[in-house]
């Protein structure tokens, strides 16, 4: 079920404040990603898959996530995640079935947002990837807050 922009912003504000307190407990980036994925997935009811894909030796491999079984390795330069990496920007896809080269790890997924994750030297090391079973679920509110949340990984 889609939520109003005002309620969505309020929820993201609370999530961001909670995550700020939780991620400072450790410098371990994988632990931070696991915490971000868990909080987002369980607090944003319209998210059906929430997690990270990380660059490793030129491949994009699954990292910490919540949701149904994920693709382990994404085909190079294909799909929404690679588009976010290659264009170095957040990608919002209202209907994944209309996205050229979409990789269907979960056939129930209908919309997706991908946010590049940058390390301390501003180099992209992967993406925060969120799917929804609702067409058109993601908007600029999601984009702004998920980008802000993604920055918590490399505080």
Buried (B, 14 or more C-beta within 10 A) or exposed (E): EBBEEEEBBEBBEEBBEEBEEBBEEEEEBEBBBBBBBBBBBEBBEBBBBBBBBBBEEEEBBBBBBBBEEBBEEBEEEBBBBBBBBEEEEBBBBBEBEEBEEBBEBBEEBBBBBBBBBBEEEEEBBBBBBBBBBBEEBBBEBBBEBBBEBBEBBBE
